[in-house]
Amino acid sequence: MVTAPTVPPSSASKTSKVEALKERSQFLKEPVFTELQQDTNRFSEDGIQVLKFHGSYQQDDRDRRVKGQEKAYQFMLRTRTPGGFVPPQLYLTLDRLADEYGSQTLRATTRQAFQLHGILKKDLKTVMASIIKSMGSTLGACGDLNRNVMAPPAPFRDKPAYDLAWHYANTVADLLTPQTGAYYEIWLDGEKVVSGEEDPTVKLSRQTDNHGTLMADSLEPIYGTYYMPRKFKIAVTVPGDNSIDLLTQDLGLVVITNKKGELQGFNVYAGGGMGRTHNKEETFPRIADAIGFVEHGDIYDVVKAIVATQRDNGNRETRRLARMKYLIENWGVAKFRQVVEGYWGKTFQPSKAMPPFKYHDYLGWHDQGDGKLFVGLPVRNGRVLDREGFQLKTALREIIQGFERPMRVTANQNVLIYDIEPGDREAIQGILDRCGIPGPGDIDTLERYAMACPALPTCGLAITESERAIPGILERIRVLLDRLELKNEHFVIRMTGCPNGCARPYMAELGFVGTAPESYQLWLGGSPHQTRLAQPFIDRMPIDTLETTLEPLFLAFKLDHKRHESFGDFCHRLGFEELRQFMALYAENPDGFQGKLRERRVRYRVELPPDLHDQLKVHSIQQGKAIRDLAAEAIAFYLQHQQSQDG
């Protein structure tokens, strides 16, 4: 075991401008406090950065830009809702605020929160105060600190692990909530609203230093003056349930119970993250590594130790390299584990065995296990709105008003309403039917498993369309699949308007990542259960070439995939070299493509030990030949030699 380093960021030779800004902010108060009182419609660049910690982004509507005029500035507010929990009064407040001050819509996010769009600066304080007074918060929903802690949304009351996941999503979120009073000073004139009593164990942990986990004499004992080098994401789940994309998190905790449902501890994962930058090869998506098992009594100390490891060692000079995934990639898992153990003062045990992770969306009606029901409702791209023939916003308002049931937002941008009495099912279903809300069997499977980020016109990072483009793209893919007699096939499709990866496209079976107006990178080969990274297949695909690009890939899948094999698994198994050869065959002779591919199907495959495969790979690079060709030559030579000996 080593003693963890605790070098403060201020001693570093170089830091980014944002690091200096955080130091000057008086623990997230300025310049937001001063600029909020100014009669302007926007914040300064410094104000924008600090405002993020309060859960808001300054945006402008690019559709409304007029040359020579000031931009149409507006603000997005994001809630902090651990495990996606939204009590009835908070949802109704958000619904009302969207109509009175926003864009008349709500948006469910990929981290189980809600976003309000279109808020004007002059209304920010009113909207923020209303959220806080309705048992909500936006503190820490954005910024360089722990974001909304995720957990499976399903309320299975007869499965104790699910309740434990909810509990620890809440307590870990509380442990890592900023302690500065600036949030309440700015938005509630100093009146601190507390929605519930804090867990005593959490409070004690925040006051107990282990081996350098806390910053001495700081208003922010865990974060310190500089907060984290970059955003930090956590999820808590149960064995087998990957409804929250566990491996994409900076820190993942898996609840481990005994046969009686009693909590034993947690399997810990670390080092996931989706963000990257185009043409910057040093940036990349990464999935988390297994770190080990920790007993439940040590979990808060371990969380603090991991946060402190990133806080004190993460890159504060170059923000695009500031996520914890790069620290682990540079150090390796063994050194990362050793440093964390130095802060913690104990050692990890080997991870406990678990079943494979599977994705669940929980749409439709389900038994909770306690005699009550829950219903999962689809929200297309997370946008809660009313339009002709589809009044989701109205339906949710009527159900929450009439039955006062709580809600959970899912990581796939849908919502679950739960604790429903069986006698109320018919009335609730009647509202859903009247408002045109489809059941899970009525949704195209491509749409059911798809996600997209908001992108244009409001996201300042967007290079091209995403939310507004994906419905048309899904329709085009469906037409193509139907024409190729693949109408029963579906796979995970995700789209973002930039490489930051908010909709987690790098875990998709088919991912679109914006690279230029109306052009996307094409990523292939992710797992349908989000347990394997996709890989970049085409660097820039104009969206008007969608059909000509995907048709040979889908035909190859049709003719060569194994029974029950998904498109992502097929692409991963076959490899990109084979897929590109299929595309080349198709380009040479589209009419004869299917016949040629059928001929290719009769080729038998031979599995090689990893070390032999690696040796062949080296020779294939040196000789400029495909691995399969070298293998065929070697086998043919061996057989010829054997025949000569036998003769």
C-alpha positions in Angstrom: 0.0 0.0 0.0 1.2 3.5 -0.7 0.3 6.8 0.8 -1.7 8.8 -1.7 -0.3 12.1 -2.9 -2.3 15.2 -1.9 -0.7 17.9 -4.0 -3.2 20.8 -4.2 -3.9 22.1 -7.7 -2.5 25.6 -6.8 0.9 24.1 -6.7 0.8 22.9 -10.3 3.0 24.8 -12.8 0.1 25.3 -15.1 -3.7 25.3 -14.8 -6.5 26.1 -17.2 -8.4 29.4 -17.1 -11.4 27.6 -15.6 -9.3 26.4 -12.6 -8.3 30.0 -11.8 -11.9 31.1 -12.2 -13.1 28.5 -9.7 -10.5 29.8 -7.2 -11.9 33.4 -7.6 -15.6 32.3 -7.5 -15.9 32.5 -3.7 -17.1 28.9 -3.7 -19.4 29.3 -6.7 -20.9 32.7 -5.8 -19.3 35.2 -8.2 -19.7 36.5 -10.7 -23.2 34.9 -10.9 -24.5 36.8 -7.9 -23.5 40.2 -9.2 -24.4 39.6 -12.8 -27.8 38.2 -12.0 -28.8 41.7 -10.7 -27.6 43.4 -13.9 -30.2 44.5 -16.5 -28.8 42.3 -19.3 -30.0 39.2 -21.1 -26.8 37.3 -20.7 -23.8 36.4 -18.4 -20.1 37.0 -19.0 -17.9 34.1 -20.0 -16.8 33.8 -16.4 -20.4 33.9 -15.3 -21.4 31.2 -17.8 -18.8 28.8 -16.3 -19.8 29.3 -12.7 -23.5 29.1 -13.6 -23.0 25.6 -14.8 -22.4 24.5 -11.2 -25.9 25.8 -10.4 -27.4 23.5 -13.0 -27.8 26.0 -15.9 -26.3 26.5 -19.3 -26.5 29.8 -21.3 -27.6 29.1 -24.8 -28.8 30.9 -27.9 -31.3 29.8 -30.4 -29.4 29.5 -33.7 -32.7 29.3 -35.7 -33.4 32.9 -34.5 -30.1 34.5 -35.1 -30.3 37.7 -37.2 -27.2 39.2 -38.7 -26.3 42.4 -36.9 -28.5 41.8 -33.9 -27.7 40.4 -30.5 -28.1 36.6 -30.1 -31.4 35.2 -28.7 -29.9 34.2 -25.4 -31.8 31.8 -23.2 -31.0 29.3 -20.5 -31.4 25.6 -19.9 -32.0 24.3 -16.4 -31.3 20.7 -15.4 -32.6 19.1 -12.3 -30.6 17.0 -9.8 -32.7 13.9 -9.3 -30.7 10.9 -8.0 -32.1 7.6 -9.4 -34.4 9.7 -11.6 -36.8 10.3 -8.7 -39.4 13.1 -9.3 -42.1 13.6 -6.6 -45.5 14.7 -7.8 -45.3 18.3 -6.7 -41.9 18.7 -8.4 -43.2 17.4 -11.7 -46.2 19.6 -11.7 -44.0 22.6 -10.9 -41.7 21.7 -13.9 -44.7 21.3 -16.1 -46.1 24.7 -15.1 -42.7 26.5 -15.4 -42.2 25.1 -18.9 -45.5 26.7 -20.0 -45.0 30.0 -18.1 -41.3 30.7 -18.7 -39.9 28.1 -21.0 -40.4 26.4 -24.4 -43.7 24.7 -23.4 -41.8 21.4 -23.3 -39.7 19.3 -20.8 -36.9 17.1 -21.8 -36.0 13.8 -20.1 -32.2 13.5 -20.1 -29.9 10.5 -20.5 -28.9 10.9 -16.9 -32.4 10.5 -15.5 -33.1 14.2 -15.0 -35.4 16.8 -16.6 -34.3 19.9 -18.5 -36.2 23.1 -19.0 -35.3 25.1 -22.1 -35.9 28.6 -23.2 -35.7 30.4 -19.8 -34.8 34.1 -20.0 -32.2 35.6 -17.7 -34.8 37.9 -16.0 -36.8 34.8 -15.0 -34.0 32.6 -13.9 -34.3 33.4 -10.2 -38.1 32.9 -10.2 -37.8 29.5 -11.9 -34.9 28.3 -9.8 -36.7 29.3 -6.5 -39.8 27.5 -7.6 -37.9 24.3 -8.3 -36.1 24.4 -5.0 -39.3 25.0 -3.0 -41.0 22.0 -4.7 -38.5 19.5 -3.3 -36.2 19.9 -6.3 -32.6 21.0 -6.9 -30.4 21.9 -9.8 -27.2 22.2 -7.7 -24.5 20.1 -9.2 -26.5 19.0 -12.2 -23.7 20.5 -14.4 -20.2 21.7 -13.7 -16.9 20.2 -12.5 -18.3 18.0 -9.8 -20.4 14.9 -9.3 -23.4 15.0 -11.6 -26.8 13.3 -11.1 -26.2 9.8 -9.6 -28.0 7.1 -11.7 -29.9 4.0 -10.5 -32.3 1.5 -12.2 -35.7 3.1 -12.3 -37.7 -0.1 -11.7 -39.5 -0.1 -8.3 -39.3 -3.9 -7.7 -40.4 -4.0 -4.0 -39.8 -7.7 -3.7 -36.2 -7.4 -4.8 -34.2 -5.7 -2.0 -31.3 -4.9 -4.2 -33.3 -2.3 -6.2 -34.3 -0.4 -3.0 -30.6 -0.5 -1.9 -29.5 0.9 -5.3 -32.0 3.8 -4.8 -30.8 4.4 -1.3 -27.2 4.5 -2.1 -27.8 6.7 -5.2 -29.4 9.2 -2.8 -26.7 9.0 -0.1 -23.7 9.1 -2.5 -25.3 12.1 -4.1 -25.7 13.7 -0.7 -22.2 12.9 0.2 -20.8 14.7 -2.9 -23.3 17.6 -2.9 -21.4 21.0 -2.8 -21.6 22.4 0.7 -21.3 26.1 -0.3 -24.2 28.3 0.7 -23.9 30.3 -2.6 -26.7 28.3 -4.2 -29.3 29.3 -1.6 -27.8 32.8 -1.2 -28.2 33.5 -4.9 -31.6 31.8 -5.7 -33.4 32.0 -2.3 -31.8 35.1 -0.7 -30.1 32.9 1.8 -33.1 30.8 2.8 -31.8 27.1 2.9 -34.6 24.7 2.0 -34.1 21.2 3.2 -36.3 18.5 1.8 -35.3 15.8 4.3 -32.9 14.9 7.1 -29.5 13.9 5.9 -28.3 10.3 6.6 -26.1 10.6 9.8 -23.6 8.2 8.2 -23.2 10.5 5.2 -22.8 13.5 7.4 -20.1 11.7 9.6 -18.3 10.6 6.4 -18.1 14.1 5.1 -16.4 15.1 8.4 -14.0 12.2 8.7 -10.7 12.4 7.0 -9.1 9.1 6.1 -5.7 9.5 4.5 -6.0 12.8 2.7 -9.5 12.5 1.4 -10.7 15.7 2.9 -9.4 19.3 2.3 -8.5 20.7 5.7 -10.4 23.8 6.9 -12.2 24.1 3.6 -15.9 25.1 3.1 -15.8 22.2 0.6 -14.2 19.4 2.5 -14.3 16.9 -0.4 -14.0 19.2 -3.4 -11.8 22.0 -2.0 -11.4 25.4 -3.7 -11.0 24.0 -7.2 -13.7 21.3 -7.2 -13.0 18.5 -9.6 -10.8 18.8 -12.7 -13.9 18.0 -14.8 -17.4 16.5 -14.5 -17.7 13.3 -12.6 -20.4 10.7 -13.2 -21.6 7.9 -10.9 -24.2 5.1 -11.1 -25.4 2.5 -8.7 -27.1 -0.7 -10.0 -27.9 -4.3 -9.2 -26.3 -7.4 -10.7 -27.4 -8.0 -14.3 -29.3 -4.7 -14.7 -27.6 -2.4 -17.2 -30.5 0.0 -17.7 -28.1 2.8 -16.7 -25.1 2.1 -18.9 -22.9 1.3 -16.0 -19.6 1.0 -17.9 -19.8 4.6 -19.2 -19.5 6.0 -15.7 -16.5 7.5 -13.9 -17.5 5.4 -10.9 -20.0 2.4 -11.0 -21.2 0.6 -7.9 -23.0 -2.7 -8.1 -25.1 -3.8 -5.0 -24.1 -7.3 -3.8 -26.6 -9.0 -1.5 -26.7 -12.5 0.1 -29.5 -15.0 -0.6 -31.6 -13.3 2.1 -31.4 -10.0 0.3 -29.1 -8.5 2.9 -26.5 -6.0 1.7 -22.9 -7.4 1.7 -21.1 -4.7 -0.2 -20.4 -3.4 -3.7 -18.5 -4.4 -6.8 -16.7 -1.2 -7.9 -16.0 -0.1 -11.5 -14.1 3.0 -12.5 -12.8 4.8 -15.6 -15.7 5.0 -18.0 -16.5 8.1 -20.1 -17.9 9.0 -23.5 -16.5 12.5 -24.4 -13.9 12.9 -27.1 -12.8 15.6 -29.6 -12.7 15.2 -33.3 -9.1 14.9 -34.8 -7.6 14.7 -31.3 -6.5 11.1 -31.1 -5.4 11.6 -27.4 -9.2 11.8 -26.6 -11.4 8.7 -26.8 -14.4 7.0 -25.3 -13.6 4.3 -22.7 -15.5 1.7 -20.7 -14.9 1.3 -17.0 -12.6 -1.3 -15.4 -13.5 -3.6 -12.5 -11.6 -2.4 -9.5 -12.7 -4.9 -6.8 -15.2 -5.5 -4.0 -15.7 -3.4 -0.9 -17.8 -4.2 2.1 -20.9 -2.0 2.6 -19.5 -0.3 5.7 -16.6 1.1 3.7 -18.5 2.4 0.7 -18.5 6.1 1.5 -14.8 6.0 2.3 -14.1 4.3 -1.0 -16.2 6.9 -2.9 -14.3 9.7 -1.2 -10.9 7.9 -1.9 -11.7 7.6 -5.6 -13.0 11.2 -5.9 -9.8 12.4 -4.0 -7.6 10.4 -6.4 -9.1 12.2 -9.4 -9.3 15.5 -7.6 -5.6 15.6 -6.7 -4.2 13.8 -9.8 -6.6 14.6 -12.7 -5.3 16.8 -15.5 -6.1 20.5 -14.6 -4.0 21.9 -17.4 -5.9 20.6 -20.5 -9.6 20.3 -20.0 -10.2 17.8 -22.8 -7.9 15.4 -20.9 -9.3 16.1 -17.5 -11.7 13.1 -17.1 -10.7 10.2 -14.8 -10.7 7.8 -17.7 -7.4 9.4 -18.9 -5.9 9.1 -15.5 -6.6 5.4 -15.4 -5.6 4.9 -19.0 -2.2 6.6 -18.2 -1.6 4.9 -14.9 -3.1 1.5 -15.5 -5.7 -0.2 -13.2 -3.1 -1.6 -10.8 -1.6 1.8 -9.9 -5.0 3.5 -9.8 -6.2 0.8 -7.3 -3.0 1.2 -5.2 -3.4 5.0 -5.0 -7.1 4.7 -4.1 -6.2 2.2 -1.4 -3.7 4.7 -0.1 -6.4 7.3 0.5 -8.8 4.7 1.8 -6.4 2.9 4.2 -7.6 -0.6 3.2 -7.4 -2.9 0.2 -10.0 -4.1 -2.3 -11.2 -7.7 -2.3 -11.7 -9.5 -5.6 -14.9 -8.7 -7.4 -17.9 -10.9 -6.6 -19.3 -13.1 -9.4 -22.3 -11.6 -11.2 -24.7 -12.6 -14.1 -24.1 -10.8 -17.4 -25.4 -7.3 -17.7 -28.6 -6.8 -19.8 -30.4 -3.7 -20.9 -34.0 -3.2 -19.8 -36.3 -0.3 -20.7 -39.2 -1.3 -18.5 -41.9 0.1 -20.9 -45.5 -1.0 -20.3 -47.3 -2.3 -17.2 -45.5 -4.3 -14.6 -46.1 -5.7 -11.1 -43.9 -4.1 -8.4 -44.0 -7.2 -6.2 -46.0 -5.5 -3.4 -49.4 -5.6 -4.9 -49.0 -2.3 -6.8 -48.1 -1.5 -10.4 -45.8 0.7 -12.4 -46.1 1.7 -16.0 -43.2 2.8 -18.3 -44.1 5.4 -20.9 -42.1 6.1 -24.1 -40.8 9.6 -24.5 -39.5 10.1 -28.1 -36.0 11.5 -27.7 -37.0 12.5 -24.2 -39.1 15.4 -25.4 -42.3 15.8 -23.3 -44.7 17.8 -25.4 -48.2 18.0 -27.0 -48.8 17.7 -30.7 -51.6 16.6 -32.9 -52.6 13.1 -32.0 -50.0 12.8 -29.2 -50.5 14.7 -25.9 -47.8 13.3 -23.6 -47.5 16.5 -21.6 -51.2 16.6 -21.0 -51.4 12.9 -20.1 -48.6 13.1 -17.5 -50.1 16.2 -16.0 -53.5 14.6 -15.7 -52.1 11.4 -14.2 -49.9 13.2 -11.7 -52.6 15.6 -10.7 -55.3 13.0 -10.4 -53.4 10.1 -8.7 -50.4 11.9 -7.1 -48.0 9.1 -8.0 -44.2 9.5 -8.1 -42.2 9.3 -11.2 -38.7 8.0 -12.2 -36.9 9.2 -15.3 -35.0 6.4 -17.1 -31.5 6.5 -18.7 -33.1 6.0 -22.1 -35.1 9.2 -21.7 -38.4 7.6 -20.8 -40.5 7.9 -17.6 -42.0 5.4 -15.1 -45.0 6.2 -12.9 -45.2 3.8 -10.0 -46.9 2.9 -6.7 -50.2 2.6 -8.7 -53.1 0.9 -7.1 -54.4 -1.9 -9.3 -57.9 -0.3 -9.2 -56.5 2.8 -10.9 -54.9 1.0 -13.8 -58.0 1.3 -16.1 -58.4 5.0 -15.5 -54.7 5.7 -16.1 -54.7 3.6 -19.2 -57.8 5.5 -20.4 -55.9 8.8 -20.2 -53.0 7.3 -22.1 -55.3 6.0 -24.8 -57.1 9.3 -25.1 -53.9 11.2 -25.4 -52.4 8.8 -28.0 -49.6 7.4 -25.9 -48.5 4.1 -27.5 -47.8 0.9 -25.6 -44.4 -0.9 -26.0 -45.9 -3.2 -28.7 -47.0 -0.2 -30.8 -43.6 1.5 -31.0 -41.2 0.7 -33.9 -38.4 -1.2 -32.3 -35.8 1.0 -33.9 -37.3 4.0 -32.2 -37.8 2.1 -28.9 -34.1 1.6 -28.4 -32.8 4.8 -30.0 -31.5 8.0 -28.3 -30.5 11.4 -29.5 -29.1 14.5 -27.8 -30.8 17.9 -28.3 -28.1 19.4 -30.5 -29.3 22.2 -32.8 -30.6 24.8 -32.4 -29.8 25.5 -28.7 -26.7 23.5 -27.8 -23.6 25.6 -28.3 -21.4 22.5 -29.0 -23.6 21.0 -31.8 -22.0 20.7 -35.2 -25.1 19.3 -36.8 -28.6 18.0 -36.1 -29.5 15.2 -33.8 -32.9 15.3 -32.0 -34.6 16.9 -35.0 -32.9 14.6 -37.5 -33.2 11.1 -35.9 -36.9 10.5 -36.5 -36.4 10.8 -40.3 -33.2 8.7 -40.1 -35.0 5.9 -38.3 -37.7 6.0 -40.9 -35.2 5.7 -43.7 -33.4 2.8 -41.9 -36.8 1.1 -41.4 -37.7 1.4 -45.1 -34.3 -0.1 -46.0 -34.6 -3.0 -43.6 -38.1 -3.8 -44.8 -36.9 -3.8 -48.4 -34.1 -6.2 -47.5 -36.6 -8.4 -45.8 -35.2 -7.6 -42.3 -38.3 -6.1 -40.9 -38.1 -8.1 -37.7 -34.6 -6.9 -36.9 -33.8 -4.0 -34.5 -30.7 -2.7 -32.9 -29.5 0.2 -30.7 -29.1 3.4 -32.6 -27.8 6.6 -31.0 -27.0 10.0 -32.4 -25.3 13.1 -31.2 -24.6 16.4 -32.9 -21.0 16.6 -31.7 -18.4 14.2 -30.3 -19.1 14.9 -26.6 -21.3 11.8 -26.6 -24.2 12.9 -24.4 -26.5 10.2 -25.9 -23.7 7.7 -25.5 -23.4 6.8 -29.2 -20.1 5.0 -28.6 -22.0 2.2 -26.9 -24.5 1.8 -29.7 -24.7 -1.0 -32.3 -25.0 1.8 -34.9 -23.8 5.3 -33.7 -24.0 8.6 -35.5 -21.7 11.3 -34.3 -21.8 14.8 -35.9 -18.7 15.9 -37.8 -19.9 18.6 -40.1 -23.3 20.0 -41.2 -25.4 17.1 -42.4 -22.4 14.7 -41.9 -21.7 12.1 -39.3 -19.1 9.7 -38.2 -20.5 6.1 -38.3 -19.6 3.9 -35.3 -20.4 0.1 -35.4 -20.0 -2.9 -33.2 -21.4 -2.0 -29.8 -23.3 -4.5 -27.8 -27.2 -4.5 -27.6 -26.7 -4.5 -23.8 -24.2 -1.7 -23.8 -21.3 -3.7 -22.5 -18.8 -3.2 -25.4 -17.5 0.0 -27.1 -18.4 0.6 -30.7 -15.5 1.6 -33.1 -15.4 4.3 -35.8 -16.1 2.8 -39.2 -16.5 5.8 -41.5 -15.1 9.2 -40.5 -17.5 11.4 -42.4 -20.7 10.1 -44.0 -23.0 12.7 -45.6 -26.5 11.9 -44.4 -27.8 11.8 -48.0 -25.7 8.7 -48.5 -27.3 6.8 -45.7 -28.9 4.2 -47.8 -26.0 3.5 -50.1 -23.7 3.2 -47.0 -25.9 1.0 -44.9 -27.4 -1.3 -47.6 -24.3 -3.5 -48.1 -23.8 -3.7 -44.4 -27.3 -4.9 -43.8 -27.1 -7.3 -46.7 -23.9 -8.8 -45.2 -25.7 -9.1 -41.9 -28.7 -10.8 -43.6 -26.5 -13.4 -45.3 -23.8 -14.0 -42.8 -25.2 -13.5 -39.3 -25.7 -16.3 -36.8 -29.0 -17.2 -35.3 -30.1 -14.7 -32.7 -26.9 -12.6 -33.4 -27.5 -8.9 -33.2 -26.2 -6.4 -35.7 -23.7 -5.0 -33.3 -22.4 -8.5 -32.3 -22.2 -9.4 -36.0 -20.1 -6.4 -36.9 -17.8 -7.0 -33.9 -17.4 -10.7 -34.8 -16.8 -10.2 -38.5 -14.5 -7.3 -38.1 -14.2 -4.1 -40.1 -11.9 -5.5 -42.7 -14.5 -8.1 -43.8 -17.3 -5.5 -43.7 -15.3 -3.1 -46.0 -14.6 -6.0 -48.4 -18.4 -6.7 -48.5 -18.9 -3.0 -49.3 -16.3 -3.1 -52.1 -18.0 -6.2 -53.6 -21.3 -4.4 -53.5 -19.9 -1.3 -55.2 -18.4 -3.4 -58.0 -21.5 -5.4 -58.8 -24.6 -4.5 -56.7 -26.8 -7.0 -58.7 -24.4 -9.9 -58.1 -23.7 -9.0 -54.5 -26.0 -11.4 -52.9 -24.8 -14.3 -54.9 -21.1 -13.5 -54.1 -21.9 -13.3 -50.4 -23.7 -16.6 -50.5 -20.5 -18.1 -51.9 -18.5 -16.6 -49.1 -20.8 -18.2 -46.5 -19.5 -21.7 -47.4 -16.0 -20.8 -46.1 -15.2 -22.5 -42.8 -13.6 -20.6 -40.0 -10.8 -21.8 -37.8 -10.2 -20.4 -34.3 -6.6 -19.6 -33.3 -5.1 -19.2 -29.9 -4.5 -15.5 -29.0 -0.7 -15.8 -29.1 -0.7 -17.4 -32.6 -3.2 -14.8 -33.8 -0.9 -12.0 -32.6 2.0 -13.5 -34.4 0.0 -13.8 -37.6 -1.1 -10.2 -37.2 2.6 -9.0 -37.0 3.4 -10.9 -40.2 0.3 -9.6 -42.0 1.3 -6.0 -41.3 4.9 -6.7 -42.5 3.8 -8.4 -45.7 0.7 -6.3 -46.4 -1.6 -9.4 -46.4 -4.8 -10.2 -44.7 -4.5 -12.5 -41.7 -6.9 -15.0 -43.2 -4.8 -15.2 -46.3 -1.6 -15.9 -44.3 -3.4 -18.5 -42.3 -4.7 -20.2 -45.4 -1.1 -20.2 -46.9 0.3 -21.7 -43.7 -2.4 -24.4 -43.5 -2.0 -25.3 -47.2 1.8 -25.5 -46.7 1.4 -27.7 -43.7 -1.0 -30.1 -45.5 1.2 -30.3 -48.6 4.2 -31.1 -46.3 2.2 -33.8 -44.5 1.1 -35.3 -47.9 4.7 -35.4 -49.1 5.7 -37.2 -45.9 2.8 -39.6 -46.1 3.7 -40.4 -49.8 
